[in-house]
């Protein structure tokens, strides 16, 4: 069974609590990150979210991701955009063109 078909997210608590990159992030960014991991867990490509043409509105990829995610999170677009910038700058998330992903989740998907 694929990881995304499981009703739970494999969260490695010790890794999460001691992640040097995540420790540098604010509480708001950490909250967005937890929600984002849940969304990435359910995405078609495990650990990855892609922008679609309809999501590209502002011309700024991070703001476009924030607009897309705002529909799925209880945060405003500015909070999400600031958190994404922080998470990307600290290396917690990777932005590759119109693809946003979490390394560990992608690696775990390859192994499963």
Biotite code that builds the C-alpha atoms (Angstrom):
import biotite.structure as struc

atoms = struc.array([
    struc.Atom([0.000, 0.000, 0.000], chain_id="A", res_id=1, res_name="UNK", atom_name="CA", element="C"),
    struc.Atom([1.348, 3.436, -0.920], chain_id="A", res_id=2, res_name="UNK", atom_name="CA", element="C"),
    struc.Atom([2.124, 5.820, 1.911], chain_id="A", res_id=3, res_name="UNK", atom_name="CA", element="C"),
    struc.Atom([-0.545, 8.280, 0.795], chain_id="A", res_id=4, res_name="UNK", atom_name="CA", element="C"),
    struc.Atom([-3.226, 5.584, 1.090], chain_id="A", res_id=5, res_name="UNK", atom_name="CA", element="C"),
    struc.Atom([-2.555, 5.155, 4.800], chain_id="A", res_id=6, res_name="UNK", atom_name="CA", element="C"),
    struc.Atom([-4.833, 7.018, 7.228], chain_id="A", res_id=7, res_name="UNK", atom_name="CA", element="C"),
    struc.Atom([-1.847, 8.316, 9.202], chain_id="A", res_id=8, res_name="UNK", atom_name="CA", element="C"),
    struc.Atom([1.244, 10.377, 8.533], chain_id="A", res_id=9, res_name="UNK", atom_name="CA", element="C"),
    struc.Atom([4.522, 8.669, 9.497], chain_id="A", res_id=10, res_name="UNK", atom_name="CA", element="C"),
    struc.Atom([5.943, 11.398, 11.737], chain_id="A", res_id=11, res_name="UNK", atom_name="CA", element="C"),
    struc.Atom([9.332, 10.637, 13.224], chain_id="A", res_id=12, res_name="UNK", atom_name="CA", element="C"),
    struc.Atom([8.911, 12.545, 16.468], chain_id="A", res_id=13, res_name="UNK", atom_name="CA", element="C"),
    struc.Atom([12.588, 12.661, 17.445], chain_id="A", res_id=14, res_name="UNK", atom_name="CA", element="C"),
    struc.Atom([13.575, 13.832, 13.958], chain_id="A", res_id=15, res_name="UNK", atom_name="CA", element="C"),
    struc.Atom([10.847, 16.483, 14.029], chain_id="A", res_id=16, res_name="UNK", atom_name="CA", element="C"),
    struc.Atom([11.820, 17.788, 17.473], chain_id="A", res_id=17, res_name="UNK", atom_name="CA", element="C"),
    struc.Atom([15.539, 17.897, 16.706], chain_id="A", res_id=18, res_name="UNK", atom_name="CA", element="C"),
    struc.Atom([15.465, 19.113, 13.094], chain_id="A", res_id=19, res_name="UNK", atom_name="CA", element="C"),
    struc.Atom([18.045, 21.937, 13.148], chain_id="A", res_id=20, res_name="UNK", atom_name="CA", element="C"),
    struc.Atom([16.419, 23.611, 10.162], chain_id="A", res_id=21, res_name="UNK", atom_name="CA", element="C"),
    struc.Atom([12.927, 23.558, 11.626], chain_id="A", res_id=22, res_name="UNK", atom_name="CA", element="C"),
    struc.Atom([14.151, 24.772, 15.021], chain_id="A", res_id=23, res_name="UNK", atom_name="CA", element="C"),
    struc.Atom([15.153, 28.030, 13.310], chain_id="A", res_id=24, res_name="UNK", atom_name="CA", element="C"),
    struc.Atom([11.574, 28.588, 12.133], chain_id="A", res_id=25, res_name="UNK", atom_name="CA", element="C"),
    struc.Atom([8.829, 30.498, 13.921], chain_id="A", res_id=26, res_name="UNK", atom_name="CA", element="C"),
    struc.Atom([5.817, 28.942, 15.594], chain_id="A", res_id=27, res_name="UNK", atom_name="CA", element="C"),
    struc.Atom([3.621, 30.131, 12.708], chain_id="A", res_id=28, res_name="UNK", atom_name="CA", element="C"),
    struc.Atom([5.902, 28.473, 10.139], chain_id="A", res_id=29, res_name="UNK", atom_name="CA", element="C"),
    struc.Atom([5.903, 25.261, 12.166], chain_id="A", res_id=30, res_name="UNK", atom_name="CA", element="C"),
    struc.Atom([2.090, 25.255, 12.255], chain_id="A", res_id=31, res_name="UNK", atom_name="CA", element="C"),
    struc.Atom([1.879, 25.797, 8.507], chain_id="A", res_id=32, res_name="UNK", atom_name="CA", element="C"),
    struc.Atom([4.481, 23.053, 8.040], chain_id="A", res_id=33, res_name="UNK", atom_name="CA", element="C"),
    struc.Atom([2.471, 20.464, 9.999], chain_id="A", res_id=34, res_name="UNK", atom_name="CA", element="C"),
    struc.Atom([-0.654, 21.238, 7.963], chain_id="A", res_id=35, res_name="UNK", atom_name="CA", element="C"),
    struc.Atom([1.370, 21.189, 4.758], chain_id="A", res_id=36, res_name="UNK", atom_name="CA", element="C"),
    struc.Atom([2.778, 17.737, 5.554], chain_id="A", res_id=37, res_name="UNK", atom_name="CA", element="C"),
    struc.Atom([-0.789, 16.470, 5.953], chain_id="A", res_id=38, res_name="UNK", atom_name="CA", element="C"),
    struc.Atom([-1.723, 17.922, 2.557], chain_id="A", res_id=39, res_name="UNK", atom_name="CA", element="C"),
    struc.Atom([1.436, 16.465, 0.990], chain_id="A", res_id=40, res_name="UNK", atom_name="CA", element="C"),
    struc.Atom([0.581, 13.091, 2.525], chain_id="A", res_id=41, res_name="UNK", atom_name="CA", element="C"),
    struc.Atom([-2.678, 13.055, 0.546], chain_id="A", res_id=42, res_name="UNK", atom_name="CA", element="C"),
    struc.Atom([-1.274, 14.479, -2.698], chain_id="A", res_id=43, res_name="UNK", atom_name="CA", element="C"),
    struc.Atom([-1.022, 12.422, -5.878], chain_id="A", res_id=44, res_name="UNK", atom_name="CA", element="C"),
    struc.Atom([2.765, 12.597, -5.754], chain_id="A", res_id=45, res_name="UNK", atom_name="CA", element="C"),
    struc.Atom([3.643, 11.816, -2.137], chain_id="A", res_id=46, res_name="UNK", atom_name="CA", element="C"),
    struc.Atom([5.414, 14.683, -0.401], chain_id="A", res_id=47, res_name="UNK", atom_name="CA", element="C"),
    struc.Atom([4.957, 17.063, -3.332], chain_id="A", res_id=48, res_name="UNK", atom_name="CA", element="C"),
    struc.Atom([2.575, 19.860, -4.235], chain_id="A", res_id=49, res_name="UNK", atom_name="CA", element="C"),
    struc.Atom([2.550, 21.283, -7.746], chain_id="A", res_id=50, res_name="UNK", atom_name="CA", element="C"),
    struc.Atom([1.121, 24.526, -9.007], chain_id="A", res_id=51, res_name="UNK", atom_name="CA", element="C"),
    struc.Atom([-1.364, 24.178, -11.809], chain_id="A", res_id=52, res_name="UNK", atom_name="CA", element="C"),
    struc.Atom([-1.891, 26.838, -14.453], chain_id="A", res_id=53, res_name="UNK", atom_name="CA", element="C"),
    struc.Atom([-5.045, 28.015, -12.681], chain_id="A", res_id=54, res_name="UNK", atom_name="CA", element="C"),
    struc.Atom([-3.007, 28.554, -9.485], chain_id="A", res_id=55, res_name="UNK", atom_name="CA", element="C"),
    struc.Atom([-0.479, 30.859, -11.168], chain_id="A", res_id=56, res_name="UNK", atom_name="CA", element="C"),
    struc.Atom([-2.074, 34.220, -10.512], chain_id="A", res_id=57, res_name="UNK", atom_name="CA", element="C"),
    struc.Atom([0.493, 36.640, -9.069], chain_id="A", res_id=58, res_name="UNK", atom_name="CA", element="C"),
    struc.Atom([3.604, 35.660, -10.992], chain_id="A", res_id=59, res_name="UNK", atom_name="CA", element="C"),
    struc.Atom([5.389, 34.942, -7.691], chain_id="A", res_id=60, res_name="UNK", atom_name="CA", element="C"),
    struc.Atom([5.556, 31.190, -7.121], chain_id="A", res_id=61, res_name="UNK", atom_name="CA", element="C"),
    struc.Atom([5.547, 31.355, -3.305], chain_id="A", res_id=62, res_name="UNK", atom_name="CA", element="C"),
    struc.Atom([2.555, 33.694, -3.256], chain_id="A", res_id=63, res_name="UNK", atom_name="CA", element="C"),
    struc.Atom([0.781, 31.456, -5.747], chain_id="A", res_id=64, res_name="UNK", atom_name="CA", element="C"),
    struc.Atom([1.409, 28.438, -3.493], chain_id="A", res_id=65, res_name="UNK", atom_name="CA", element="C"),
    struc.Atom([0.117, 30.471, -0.531], chain_id="A", res_id=66, res_name="UNK", atom_name="CA", element="C"),
    struc.Atom([-3.068, 31.291, -2.447], chain_id="A", res_id=67, res_name="UNK", atom_name="CA", element="C"),
    struc.Atom([-3.547, 27.644, -3.368], chain_id="A", res_id=68, res_name="UNK", atom_name="CA", element="C"),
    struc.Atom([-2.907, 26.436, 0.197], chain_id="A", res_id=69, res_name="UNK", atom_name="CA", element="C"),
    struc.Atom([-5.108, 29.090, 1.793], chain_id="A", res_id=70, res_name="UNK", atom_name="CA", element="C"),
    struc.Atom([-8.138, 27.135, 0.590], chain_id="A", res_id=71, res_name="UNK", atom_name="CA", element="C"),
    struc.Atom([-6.926, 24.124, 2.595], chain_id="A", res_id=72, res_name="UNK", atom_name="CA", element="C"),
    struc.Atom([-5.556, 25.782, 5.743], chain_id="A", res_id=73, res_name="UNK", atom_name="CA", element="C"),
    struc.Atom([-7.014, 27.925, 8.533], chain_id="A", res_id=74, res_name="UNK", atom_name="CA", element="C"),
    struc.Atom([-4.444, 30.685, 7.902], chain_id="A", res_id=75, res_name="UNK", atom_name="CA", element="C"),
    struc.Atom([-4.538, 33.829, 5.790], chain_id="A", res_id=76, res_name="UNK", atom_name="CA", element="C"),
    struc.Atom([-2.480, 34.100, 2.625], chain_id="A", res_id=77, res_name="UNK", atom_name="CA", element="C"),
    struc.Atom([0.135, 36.399, 4.207], chain_id="A", res_id=78, res_name="UNK", atom_name="CA", element="C"),
    struc.Atom([0.788, 33.995, 7.093], chain_id="A", res_id=79, res_name="UNK", atom_name="CA", element="C"),
    struc.Atom([1.178, 31.094, 4.673], chain_id="A", res_id=80, res_name="UNK", atom_name="CA", element="C"),
    struc.Atom([3.430, 33.057, 2.293], chain_id="A", res_id=81, res_name="UNK", atom_name="CA", element="C"),
    struc.Atom([5.672, 34.233, 5.149], chain_id="A", res_id=82, res_name="UNK", atom_name="CA", element="C"),
    struc.Atom([5.848, 30.682, 6.515], chain_id="A", res_id=83, res_name="UNK", atom_name="CA", element="C"),
    struc.Atom([6.703, 29.232, 3.096], chain_id="A", res_id=84, res_name="UNK", atom_name="CA", element="C"),
    struc.Atom([9.487, 31.773, 2.618], chain_id="A", res_id=85, res_name="UNK", atom_name="CA", element="C"),
    struc.Atom([10.851, 30.880, 6.045], chain_id="A", res_id=86, res_name="UNK", atom_name="CA", element="C"),
    struc.Atom([10.597, 27.112, 5.508], chain_id="A", res_id=87, res_name="UNK", atom_name="CA", element="C"),
    struc.Atom([12.237, 27.348, 2.082], chain_id="A", res_id=88, res_name="UNK", atom_name="CA", element="C"),
    struc.Atom([14.984, 29.707, 3.297], chain_id="A", res_id=89, res_name="UNK", atom_name="CA", element="C"),
    struc.Atom([15.813, 27.352, 6.175], chain_id="A", res_id=90, res_name="UNK", atom_name="CA", element="C"),
    struc.Atom([15.859, 24.311, 3.864], chain_id="A", res_id=91, res_name="UNK", atom_name="CA", element="C"),
    struc.Atom([12.909, 22.570, 5.503], chain_id="A", res_id=92, res_name="UNK", atom_name="CA", element="C"),
    struc.Atom([11.051, 22.602, 2.170], chain_id="A", res_id=93, res_name="UNK", atom_name="CA", element="C"),
    struc.Atom([12.404, 22.687, -1.349], chain_id="A", res_id=94, res_name="UNK", atom_name="CA", element="C"),
    struc.Atom([10.970, 24.862, -4.097], chain_id="A", res_id=95, res_name="UNK", atom_name="CA", element="C"),
    struc.Atom([11.888, 23.567, -7.545], chain_id="A", res_id=96, res_name="UNK", atom_name="CA", element="C"),
    struc.Atom([10.099, 25.597, -10.194], chain_id="A", res_id=97, res_name="UNK", atom_name="CA", element="C"),
    struc.Atom([6.394, 25.001, -9.674], chain_id="A", res_id=98, res_name="UNK", atom_name="CA", element="C"),
    struc.Atom([7.030, 22.035, -7.404], chain_id="A", res_id=99, res_name="UNK", atom_name="CA", element="C"),
    struc.Atom([7.171, 22.316, -3.598], chain_id="A", res_id=100, res_name="UNK", atom_name="CA", element="C"),
    struc.Atom([8.330, 19.254, -1.697], chain_id="A", res_id=101, res_name="UNK", atom_name="CA", element="C"),
    struc.Atom([9.642, 17.835, 1.552], chain_id="A", res_id=102, res_name="UNK", atom_name="CA", element="C"),
    struc.Atom([12.790, 15.730, 1.041], chain_id="A", res_id=103, res_name="UNK", atom_name="CA", element="C"),
    struc.Atom([12.101, 13.050, 3.643], chain_id="A", res_id=104, res_name="UNK", atom_name="CA", element="C"),
    struc.Atom([8.574, 12.423, 2.421], chain_id="A", res_id=105, res_name="UNK", atom_name="CA", element="C"),
    struc.Atom([9.771, 12.053, -1.167], chain_id="A", res_id=106, res_name="UNK", atom_name="CA", element="C"),
    struc.Atom([12.579, 9.720, -0.056], chain_id="A", res_id=107, res_name="UNK", atom_name="CA", element="C"),
    struc.Atom([10.157, 7.620, 2.037], chain_id="A", res_id=108, res_name="UNK", atom_name="CA", element="C"),
    struc.Atom([7.811, 7.349, -0.951], chain_id="A", res_id=109, res_name="UNK", atom_name="CA", element="C"),
    struc.Atom([10.635, 5.970, -3.098], chain_id="A", res_id=110, res_name="UNK", atom_name="CA", element="C"),
    struc.Atom([11.430, 3.364, -0.438], chain_id="A", res_id=111, res_name="UNK", atom_name="CA", element="C"),
    struc.Atom([7.856, 2.187, 0.046], chain_id="A", res_id=112, res_name="UNK", atom_name="CA", element="C"),
])
